[in-house]
Amino acid sequence: MIPPLHRVNVLTGTKSAMAIDSAQEYADLIHRAKRPLFVLGPLLSEWSLDGKLVIEYALEIAKAA
């Protein structure tokens, strides 16, 4: 067995991601966050929904938070 290159605290256990299907759950997570961080990619300036760029939707969400 090859040992890992980094050490982790095995006493705390592991964390795993969970899939969130509801937009309300996302809104609750963002609302509870003290300093929410949006990570946006370059394609948001190219994609559009209903004639509006997706980056504009992201900016509205960021301003509302």
LOMI-523039 format. One record per atom (N, C-alpha, C, CB): x negated, y, z; atom name; residue in three letters. Coordinates in pm, 1 decimal. Each point is the difference from the previous one (the first is absolute). Glycine has a CB too. Layout:
BEGIN
DORO         X         Y         Z  atom  rest
DORO         X         Y         Z    CA   ALA
...
This chain:
BEGIN
DORO         X         Y         Z  atom  rest
DORO     -84.0    -118.4       0.0     N   MET
DORO      84.0     118.4       0.0    CA   MET
DORO     -88.5     124.7       0.0     C   MET
DORO     184.1    -124.8     122.1    CB   MET
DORO    -150.1     220.5    -204.7     N   ILE
DORO     -75.5     124.2     -10.7    CA   ILE
DORO      54.4      98.5     103.8     C   ILE
DORO     -45.5     -38.9    -248.7    CB   ILE
DORO     -39.2      95.5     332.9     N   PRO
DORO      49.2      96.9      98.8    CA   PRO
DORO      40.2     130.3     -68.4     C   PRO
DORO    -147.5    -102.9     176.2    CB   PRO
DORO     246.5     173.9    -120.9     N   PRO
DORO      40.9     127.1     -60.0    CA   PRO
DORO    -109.8     104.5      14.0     C   PRO
DORO     239.4     -53.7      50.6    CB   PRO
DORO    -236.3     151.8    -138.6     N   LEU
DORO    -100.7     105.3       1.5    CA   LEU
DORO      30.3     107.5     103.8     C   LEU
DORO     -41.1     -44.7    -240.6    CB   LEU
DORO     159.7      44.7     294.3     N   HIS
DORO      36.4      98.1     101.4    CA   HIS
DORO      61.0     -71.2     120.1     C   HIS
DORO      37.4     175.9    -177.4    CB   HIS
DORO     -45.3    -113.1     292.0     N   ARG
DORO      56.6     -58.6     121.3    CA   ARG
DORO     134.4      65.8      27.9     C   ARG
DORO    -230.9     -48.8      93.5    CB   ARG
DORO     322.9     -30.8     -44.0     N   VAL
DORO     131.1      52.2      36.8    CA   VAL
DORO      28.8     -41.0     142.9     C   VAL
DORO      82.3     -10.1    -239.2    CB   VAL
DORO       7.1      81.8     301.4     N   ASN
DORO      40.8     -32.9     135.1    CA   ASN
DORO     105.2    -109.8      -8.5     C   ASN
DORO     -50.7     235.2      83.8    CB   ASN
DORO      14.8    -355.7     -46.6     N   VAL
DORO      91.6    -113.1     -13.9    CA   VAL
DORO     102.9      -3.5     111.4     C   VAL
DORO    -180.2    -126.6    -113.5    CB   VAL
DORO     163.0     206.5     217.4     N   LEU
DORO      95.1       0.2     110.7    CA   LEU
DORO     129.8      71.2     -35.2     C   LEU
DORO    -191.9      -6.4     156.6    CB   LEU
DORO     186.6      99.5    -249.5     N   THR
DORO     119.4      76.7     -34.3    CA   THR
DORO      84.7     -68.0    -105.8     C   THR
DORO    -123.7     205.0      58.3    CB   THR
DORO      73.7    -307.4    -121.1     N   GLY
DORO      76.3     -68.4    -103.0    CA   GLY
DORO     -17.9      65.1    -135.4     C   GLY
DORO     163.8     -68.3     171.9    CB   GLY
DORO     -78.5      31.6    -263.1     N   THR
DORO      -7.6      54.8    -134.9    CA   THR
DORO     125.2      79.5     -30.0     C   THR
DORO    -144.5    -191.1     -73.9    CB   THR
DORO     132.4     282.6     -17.0     N   LYS
DORO     114.6      77.6     -45.8    CA   LYS
DORO      28.9     -39.4    -143.4     C   LYS
DORO     -54.7     193.0     155.6    CB   LYS
DORO     179.5    -196.7    -190.0     N   SER
DORO      36.5     -31.9    -137.4    CA   SER
DORO      98.8     104.6     -50.3     C   SER
DORO     -38.5    -247.7      40.0    CB   SER
DORO      42.0     264.6    -167.8     N   ALA
DORO      91.0      96.0     -60.8    CA   ALA
DORO     139.5     -59.1      -8.8     C   ALA
DORO    -189.0     100.9    -130.5    CB   ALA
DORO     286.9     -12.7     130.4     N   MET
DORO     137.7     -44.9     -17.2    CA   MET
DORO      62.7      79.3    -113.5     C   MET
DORO      19.2     -62.9     245.2    CB   MET
DORO      63.5      -4.2    -320.4     N   ALA
DORO      66.7      64.9    -112.8    CA   ALA
DORO     119.3      78.8      51.4     C   ALA
DORO     -74.7    -183.0    -157.9    CB   ALA
DORO      86.1     306.6     113.6     N   ILE
DORO     112.2      85.1      38.0    CA   ILE
DORO      83.6      22.2    -124.8     C   ILE
DORO    -131.8     114.2     187.0    CB   ILE
DORO     257.5    -154.3    -179.2     N   ASP
DORO      88.7      10.7    -115.5    CA   ASP
DORO      90.0     123.0       6.0     C   ASP
DORO      -5.2    -247.1     -16.9    CB   ASP
DORO      27.8     298.4     135.6     N   SER
DORO      94.6     109.0      17.9    CA   SER
DORO     -70.3     135.5      -1.6     C   SER
DORO     147.0    -153.3     131.9    CB   SER
DORO     -90.7     246.9    -202.9     N   ALA
DORO     -55.7     135.3      -2.0    CA   ALA
DORO      15.5      66.4     136.1     C   ALA
DORO      52.7      18.6    -244.5    CB   ALA
DORO      50.7     -55.5     318.2     N   GLN
DORO      21.0      57.0     133.2    CA   GLN
DORO    -111.6     -40.8      95.5     C   GLN
DORO     247.3      -3.1     -39.4    CB   GLN
DORO    -296.3    -119.1      26.9     N   GLU
DORO    -111.3     -44.6      84.2    CA   GLU
DORO    -125.7      80.9     -30.6     C   GLU
DORO      98.8    -231.4       9.8    CB   GLU
DORO    -123.7     259.9    -137.8     N   TYR
DORO    -113.8      84.6     -37.3    CA   TYR
DORO      16.1     139.9      59.9     C   TYR
DORO     -29.4    -131.3    -214.1    CB   TYR
DORO     149.4     185.5     204.9     N   ALA
DORO      25.0     133.6      54.0    CA   ALA
DORO     -22.6       2.8     150.6     C   ALA
DORO     165.4      42.5    -183.3    CB   ALA
DORO    -123.8    -146.5     253.6     N   ASP
DORO     -21.1      -6.8     144.8    CA   ASP
DORO    -148.2      -7.4      34.3     C   ASP
DORO     221.2    -113.2      24.4    CB   ASP
DORO    -297.4      34.2    -100.1     N   LEU
DORO    -143.8     -10.2      24.6    CA   LEU
DORO     -69.9     133.9     -21.8     C   LEU
DORO       8.1    -240.5     -68.8    CB   LEU
DORO      28.7     309.7     -37.6     N   ILE
DORO     -60.5     129.4     -29.2    CA   ILE
DORO      39.0     101.8     107.0     C   ILE
DORO       3.6     -52.2    -246.8    CB   ILE
DORO     122.0      46.5     290.0     N   HIS
DORO      47.9      94.8     100.4    CA   HIS
DORO     -70.8     -19.8     134.1     C   HIS
DORO     222.0       5.5    -116.1    CB   HIS
DORO    -250.0    -130.7     152.4     N   ARG
DORO     -66.2     -29.9     127.5    CA   ARG
DORO    -150.1      26.4      -3.4     C   ARG
DORO     174.5    -170.5      41.3    CB   ARG
DORO    -232.0     176.5    -159.2     N   ALA
DORO    -144.8      19.6     -10.8    CA   ALA
DORO     -37.8     140.9      44.6     C   ALA
DORO     -10.2    -165.8    -189.5    CB   ALA
DORO     -97.1     175.2     265.3     N   LYS
DORO     -46.0     131.0      45.1    CA   LYS
DORO     -64.6      77.2    -113.8     C   LYS
DORO     -33.7     -92.0     229.7    CB   LYS
DORO     -45.4      23.4    -309.9     N   ARG
DORO     -68.9      61.9    -113.4    CA   ARG
DORO      12.0     -91.6    -121.1     C   ARG
DORO    -161.9     119.5     154.7    CB   ARG
DORO     277.4    -119.2    -222.7     N   PRO
DORO      17.3     -91.7    -113.5    CA   PRO
DORO     -95.4      34.4    -114.6     C   PRO
DORO     240.8     -30.4      64.5    CB   PRO
DORO    -284.6     -73.1    -131.2     N   LEU
DORO     -93.9      15.8    -111.0    CA   LEU
DORO      58.3     -68.4    -123.0     C   LEU
DORO    -198.7       9.5     158.5    CB   LEU
DORO     213.7      65.1    -265.7     N   PHE
DORO      45.2     -57.3    -125.5    CA   PHE
DORO    -121.2     -21.8     -88.8     C   PHE
DORO     226.2     113.1      19.3    CB   PHE
DORO    -239.4    -232.5     -70.6     N   VAL
DORO    -107.0     -31.0     -94.0    CA   VAL
DORO      65.2     -12.9    -136.7     C   VAL
DORO    -143.7    -118.7     177.1    CB   VAL
DORO     112.4     210.9    -264.6     N   LEU
DORO      64.6       6.6    -130.6    CA   LEU
DORO    -102.6     -25.0    -109.0     C   LEU
DORO     171.5     161.2      88.3    CB   LEU
DORO    -127.8    -229.7    -191.5     N   GLY
DORO     -88.9     -31.4    -110.8    CA   GLY
DORO      18.3      95.2    -116.4     C   GLY
DORO       4.1    -236.5      70.6    CB   GLY
DORO     -90.8     227.3    -169.4     N   PRO
DORO       3.6      92.7    -113.0    CA   PRO
DORO     119.5     -21.5     -93.5     C   PRO
DORO    -246.7       9.0      14.7    CB   PRO
DORO     309.5    -125.2      -8.9     N   LEU
DORO     112.2     -26.2     -90.5    CA   LEU
DORO     126.3      76.0      39.5     C   LEU
DORO     -96.9    -224.3     -43.4    CB   LEU
DORO     102.3     277.5     164.3     N   LEU
DORO     118.6      75.0      40.3    CA   LEU
DORO      20.0     125.0     -84.7     C   LEU
DORO     -29.9     -86.7     231.0    CB   LEU
DORO     -76.6     139.6    -285.8     N   SER
DORO      14.1     118.2     -85.3    CA   SER
DORO      42.3     -36.6    -141.7     C   SER
DORO    -172.9     114.1     137.8    CB   SER
DORO     175.8    -243.6    -168.6     N   GLU
DORO      38.7     -45.0    -133.8    CA   GLU
DORO     139.6     -61.5      -2.9     C   GLU
DORO    -240.3     -38.9     -48.9    CB   GLU
DORO     282.5     -24.3     157.9     N   TRP
DORO     130.0     -66.9       3.6    CA   TRP
DORO     110.0     100.2      32.1     C   TRP
DORO    -110.2    -214.5      71.4    CB   TRP
DORO     228.2     189.7    -127.7     N   SER
DORO     113.8      86.3      29.9    CA   SER
DORO     123.6     -85.0      25.1     C   SER
DORO     -98.4     184.8    -140.2    CB   SER
DORO     183.8    -134.2     226.6     N   LEU
DORO     128.8     -61.6      30.8    CA   LEU
DORO     107.2     104.9     -21.0     C   LEU
DORO    -103.4    -161.7     167.0    CB   LEU
DORO     199.1     132.8    -248.5     N   ASP
DORO     109.0      92.7     -30.7    CA   ASP
DORO     -52.1     135.2     -48.5     C   ASP
DORO     140.2    -115.5     171.2    CB   ASP
DORO    -248.1     114.3    -249.0     N   GLY
DORO     -55.0     122.6     -55.1    CA   GLY
DORO     -83.9      81.9      96.2     C   GLY
DORO     193.1       1.3    -145.9    CB   GLY
DORO    -219.9     -53.9     264.1     N   LYS
DORO     -79.5      70.3     100.8    CA   LYS
DORO    -122.9     -83.6      31.6     C   LYS
DORO     206.2     111.3      97.6    CB   LYS
DORO    -322.9     -48.0     -90.9     N   LEU
DORO    -122.5     -73.4      29.0    CA   LEU
DORO       5.4     -59.4     141.0     C   LEU
DORO    -128.1     151.4    -156.0    CB   LEU
DORO      71.5    -269.1     170.7     N   VAL
DORO       0.4     -68.7     129.4    CA   VAL
DORO     -82.6      77.8     102.2     C   VAL
DORO      28.0    -221.6    -116.7    CB   VAL
DORO    -128.9     293.6      71.9     N   ILE
DORO     -81.2      80.4      92.1    CA   ILE
DORO      84.5     108.8      65.9     C   ILE
DORO    -203.8     -45.4    -140.2    CB   ILE
DORO     304.7      95.5      69.6     N   GLU
DORO      88.4     100.9      58.4    CA   GLU
DORO      84.5     -60.4     111.5     C   GLU
DORO       6.2     121.5    -219.5    CB   GLU
DORO      38.6    -246.6     200.7     N   TYR
DORO      72.0     -68.8     106.9    CA   TYR
DORO     -90.4     -19.3     121.4     C   TYR
DORO     143.4    -116.6    -170.7    CB   TYR
DORO    -267.6      78.8     146.1     N   ALA
DORO     -95.2     -21.1     109.7    CA   ALA
DORO     -25.0     130.5      75.7     C   ALA
DORO    -108.3    -187.1    -129.8    CB   ALA
DORO      98.4     297.8      58.7     N   LEU
DORO     -20.0     129.1      65.8    CA   LEU
DORO     120.1      38.4      84.6     C   LEU
DORO    -147.4      70.1    -187.7    CB   LEU
DORO     267.4     -99.2     140.3     N   GLU
DORO     120.2      28.7      78.2    CA   GLU
DORO       2.7     -82.8     128.3     C   GLU
DORO     123.2      55.2    -211.8    CB   GLU
DORO    -162.5    -181.8     201.1     N   ILE
DORO      -4.5     -86.4     118.2    CA   ILE
DORO    -103.5      52.6      98.9     C   ILE
DORO      70.9    -198.8    -138.7    CB   ILE
DORO    -186.2     239.8      88.8     N   ALA
DORO    -105.8      50.6      87.7    CA   ALA
DORO      42.5     129.2      69.4     C   ALA
DORO    -171.1    -105.8    -149.2    CB   ALA
DORO     240.9     192.5      78.2     N   LYS
DORO      45.7     124.6      61.1    CA   LYS
DORO     108.7     -25.5     103.4     C   LYS
DORO     -57.1     121.2    -210.4    CB   LYS
DORO     141.6    -221.5     187.7     N   ALA
DORO     106.8     -32.4      94.1    CA   ALA
DORO     -54.2     -63.1     127.3     C   ALA
DORO     154.8     -30.1    -192.1    CB   ALA
DORO    -268.1     -39.0     180.6     N   ALA
DORO     -57.8     -65.4     118.7    CA   ALA
DORO     -66.4     104.9      83.7     C   ALA
DORO     -34.9    -216.7    -122.2    CB   ALA
